[in-house]
Amino acid sequence: MQIQDLPYPDPGVPDARSGPRFLWWLGRNQLGGQLKALAWGLLHFAAVSALPFCVGLAVQAVVDRSGKRLALTGGLLLLASACSALGDAFLHRAAVTNWITAAARVQQLLARKAARLGSALTRRVAAGEVVAVSTGDVEKIGWFVEAVSRFTAAAVTIVLVCVALVVYQPALGVIVAVGLPALALAVLPLLPRATRRADLQREKAGRATELASDTVAGLRVLRGIGGEELFLDRYRRASQEVRRAAVHSARMWSLISAIQVLLPGLLLIAVVCYGVHLAREGRITVGELVTVYSSVMVLTYPLQHFQEIAMAYSFSRPSAKRAARVLSLERTTGAQEPGQPQEPEKAQERSQETTATRAAESDAPSGGLYDPASGLHVPAGLLTAVVCGDPDAAGRLADRLGGHPAEALPGASVLLDGAPLDGLPLDAARTAVLVQDKDPVLLSGSLRELLDVPASGDVTVKAALAAAQCGDVLDALAQASLEAEDPMDVRITERGRSLSGGQRQRLALARSLVTDPEVLVLDEPTSAVDSHTEARIAEGLRTLRAGRTTVVLTSSPLLLERADRVVLVHEGEVAAVGAHRELLRTEPRYRSVVTRETDEERARVEAPTDEGAARSAPAAASAHEAAALRGVLEEIEETA
C-alpha cells in the first residue's frame, strides 16, 4: 500500500483484544512494507558498517606504500558511501510510508466504528478519549510500526558486524562481540520503570484532553452559570500533573540515553587500550586496529535504534490499548467476545440464526417497535410519548430503540415489525430508525449543507423548517450575515456555537424531520425552547409525522397532550399506558414526574379524611388538575 492509494478499500477486522495484539495485527497487515523497509535498512546499515573496514584497508595501504590497494580502497569507500546514501533515502521513504499507512488504517477503523455505533459511542467512551485516540494516539501507534523495520535492520547489522570482527581480528573481535550485546541489554532493567512512567504520562495527558474537550463543548453553559474559572482551575491542575509526569518520564529516558552514551565509550576505551597493547607486541597491524576502533565507533549509530524501539513501544502501548478499547465496542455482543475478530461468513450465519430464533421465540407485537428489556411497544403510525423519571434511563432507552444498547444481552434486541433490529444490515437499520439525542451535534457548514441529508423525499426542507419553528432562526442568520443573501447559505460554525441552545435544537429537529425515517426517536427535542414555541413544535411534529411512527421521550405536558398514546417507564419497565389526562388522574408516579409534584403534595391528594371520603374523589381530581396546571406554569417560568 502506497500513500497515493489511501484510503484503504477495506481496513480489515482488527484484533482488539489488547494493545499488543492490536500492534501485532497492524504489523502483519503491513508485512510487504515492513520487508521493503527492512531491505533498505540492511543496505544502509551494512554500507555504514563497511566504511571502517575500508578505512582500515586504506590506512594499511598507506603504511605498506601500496598505491594500487589505496586506489582500490578508495573505490570501495565510494561504493559504500553511495549504498549508504541510497539505502538511507529509501529506508526513510519506506518507513514514513509505513507510518502514514498504519495511522491511516487506524483512523479508518475508528471512523468506521464511530459510524456503526453513532451517538452510542460517546455514551460508552468519553468524547475526549475518542479525540485523543484519533489524533495523538494514532501518531504514537504509527511511530512504533515505522520503527520496527529500522530496529530489525539495526539488530541484524550488529550481529553480522560482530561475526565479521571475530573472523577479521579474533583478539579484539571477541571483546566487541561480547561487549555490544551487553550494551544493548544494559538498559533492559530500566525499561519497565520508564514504561510505567510513560503510561502514567499518557494517562494524565488523556484526562487533560478529555477535560479540555468537555469544557469547550460546554463553554456556553459554563459562561451562563459563571463556572469558567472553576473548570479553568481544574484544567490548570490537570495540565500541571501532565507536566510533572512528563518531567518524571523524561528523567528516566535521559538516564537511559546517558547509559547508552557512557557504556559504548567505556567499550571504546577498552578496545583502544587492548589494541595498542597488541600492536606494540606486533600481534595486529595498525590497519586492523583502526578498523576495529572505527567499527565500534560506527556501531553506536545502529545501537541508538534499540533505545528508539523501546521508547516507541512504551509510548505506543497505552495508545494501542485505548484504540483497542474503542475498536472492541460492538453494536451487539451476542456470542462474540469483545474485540475478537470474526469471519464475515460466520458473523452473517450467526446473525441469521439469532434473527430466526428471536423471531420464532418472541411473542411481542409484530407491528411497530418493541423493546423487550422494558416491555415498551410503539405501534406503527402513531405518535408515542414516553415519560421516564430518570433522564439517564431515557437516554439508554433511546439507544436501545436505535439499536445501540450500551450492553447488549442475548434475546433483548429491539424488534422492528417483529424482526430483531440488530439482525438487519447496518444501512437498513439506520434508514429505518433514526435517533436524535437530547444534545444533537451540528457540523460546520452552511444551513443548506446541514439539511442535505439522506431522505425519503416526501418531506421538503421548507416543511421541516416550518414544523420545527425555525422561522426566527432563519431571520437571525440572515441578519448576522452580510455576504449571503439566502439564509440557507449562511455558514454555521462548528457544533453550532454561534447559535443559542434552542436554535441548535430546532435546526437539529428540522434535519431529523427532513430525513423522514420509518421510525423517528426524539430524546427531549424541545428542552431548550420556550413554552409557546414548544406548543407550536408539538403541533407541527404531529401534523408532519402523521401516519409515521414517532417516539418522543419527554416530560413536557405540551408534547404529552398531543401524543396519540403516552407510556410511563418506571425503573426500566413499562408501568402505565394511556392518554395524558387519564394518566394524570390515575397514576401518581406519572403525575409526580410531569407536574413536578412533591411527596407532600402527593400525600395530601392520596390520603383524604374519613369524613370527606364521599366527596374526596372530585376534590382529588381537581387537585390533580391544579397540580398539572401548576407544573405547566412552573415550566413556562423556567424556560422563560
Protein Blocks (a to p, Z undefined) as FASTA:
>chain_A
ZZklpccfbgbjadfkbmklmmmmmmmmmmmmmmmmmmmmmmmmmmmmmmmmmmmmmmmm
mmnopaklmmmmmmmmmmmmmmmmmmmmmmmmmmmmmmmmmmmmmmmmmmmmmmmnmmml
mmmpcfklmmmmmmmmmmmmmmmmmmmmmmmmmmmmmmmmmmmmmmmmmmlmmmmmmmmm
mmmmmmmmmmmmmmmmmmmmmmmmmmmmmmmmmmmmmmmmmmmnopmmmmmmmmmmmmmm
mmmmmmmmmmmmmmmmmmmmmmmmmmmmmmmmmmmmmmmnopacfklmmmmmmmmmmmmm
mmmmmmmmmmmmmmmmmmmmmmmmmmmpcfblklacehiacdfklmmmmmmmmmmmmmmm
pccdfehjddfknopacdehiacddddfblklmmmmmmmmnopafbdcehiacceehiaf
klpcfklmmmmpccddfbdcddeddfklmmmccdehlacfklmmmmnopmlmmmmmmmmp
mkbmblklpccdehhlmpcfklmmmmmmmmmmmnopabdcdehkllmbcfklmmmmmmmm
mmmmgoiacddddfbfklmmmpmbdcddeehiafbgcdfklmmmmmmklmmmmnopafkl
mmmmmmccfklmmmmmmmmmmmmmmmmmmmmmmmmmmmZZ
